[in-house]
Each structure stands twice: as structure tokens, then as C-alpha cells.
């Protein structure tokens, strides 16, 4: 091999150093963010898609993916394992995760979870076939119901509300554990009488159902909400006209949704994800009307687990923490 003169060696060395510097530059390194959502027919998924886009827009060098899941319980367990960077959950499921409630789907206390934001509220929406004769919670006894995917946030809500109303799953002729879209399909085919779905107002699955068959939205009175005995459950209302054929406002229970991360996510990324959320609310609202309930206030920094330090930095900048 021909020898290389001193000038050539110096040029080669300088080139290698420049290449190496470019290779480790943070600007060129991609950071992967997996957004854990829920079933594709609920609100978590479209809002999650919009959030993923907002994160890529806000945090330089990020590459996002959106994972459809069984929602709250699965998301929290995945985050504990580091198999996702941010995920949606209901507040009552998050409380159960922190406590290590095995009945709720948590074999041990999930100690790595960190709060990004408390966002919009879910509403327990109990919707019956208009021909079923169901008008009250008491009328559910002996009927066929779908209560959401097993161990999902919806199913946890179903257990809590039905128990507060003096009902157990044994009181039903049939209990199905299905996501929103599949529950609606069974309703359309007259294979079940009622579906309980915990979601933002105007959820697509119930809109689809109301456009296909007459429906009745079953009220959950304030005294039943109080009987749940969990501070995460608050009285709420499904406004008149939310769904086709729903002529009056209907009382029900509301539960706050959270966006949660874990302690393995870098502070700068958590800060960027929090900023992406609140700087792009228009895009989130465009994805689903439920996102109208996301507000940047002191309540956004409140949840059953510690704030991620990166999120805390964001709230401190806004004077909210």
C-alpha cells in the first residue's frame, strides 16, 4: 500500500473527527416516542394520533408511533415496564396502579409512573336499545350488557357504578367484555341490550349507534356517584343533543383522564411532551371534541402519582406549580 504523506494523514484525521462529531450530534439522533392510547373507536386513539404529531412538531429529533391498546390498565402496566413513553389512563385506574390493586389488574405497586398532565374528563355513558324498555339503572337487571374490554378503565368504571347501584355482573342475563366498536356491533344486531362506555362526550362509537337504532341514555344519579366512595368519581352531565335522539341532558359520573409517563423518560423529553400538549390544543380538539376539556390550569398538574420533573419544569414556567 503506498505510503501517505503527513499532510494527507492530517486531512484524513480531520475528516474522521468531523464525521464522528456529526455521528453523535443530538440534532441527528432520533428519539423514539410511543404513545399508548386505547381502542380505535374511542377518544384516546384519535387524540393520541394528534398528540404524536404535536410531539414531532415540538420536540426536535423525535419519531413517534401510536399504539392501540386496551387502554388504562394495559397502558399503566406497559409504562411501568418502559414499553412506551406517554399513555392515556383514567384517574381511578391510576390510583389503583399506585396502590397495587390486584383486583384492578395490578400485581404490585407501580412505582415508576410519573404524571404529565390531567386532561379532559370521561363520562360514564350507559346506552340502551330504545326498544329494550331500559330507562333506569334498576331496569338493567336481567338484561344483556357489554362493559368494555377486560380490566380496561371502562370495565373498572362499570364495576364501580354498578356496585354503587346495587348490581353485580351476576344480575345480568349476559355480560360481554368488548371494546366500544364491537359492543356497538352487538347492539345493532340485537345481541345485547345495553353498552357501558367511559369516554369523552360525543364518542364516535355511540354516535354511530345512535345513527343506526333508537337509543336511551340511562341516567346515573348524583347519589349513585357519591355511593362509589372514590374521589375520582364526580357528578357530570351529558348535554342534550350529544347523540341523535337524546333530547334532554342526562346526569352521570365523570372521571378525569391523565397523560402519564415514567421515570426512565428524560426530563427534556417530558418537558417537550408537556409543551407539545398545551401548545397544540387546536390540533387535539380537531381530532376529537373531547379534547375541548383540556385546560392549562393548576388542575392539570394534579394526579395520584408524582409529576415528572420535566412536566414540573413546564408548570413552574407557567406559574402553576
Protein Blocks (a to p, Z undefined) as FASTA:
>chain_A
ZZddfklmmmmmmmmmmmmmmmmgmklpccdddddfbdfkbmklmmmmmmmmmmmmmmgh
iacdddddehjmlmmmmmmnopajbdcddfklmmmmmnopaknopabdcfkbccfbdcdd
ddddddddfklopabfklmgopacdebjehiaklmmmmmmmmmnopafklpmbdcdddfk
lmmmmmmnopafbdcddddehiaklmmmmmmpccddddddfklmmmnopakbccddddeh
kaghiabdcddddddddddddfkbcfklmmmmmmmmmmmmmmmmmmomklmmpccdfklm
gcfbdcdfklmmmmmmnopZZ
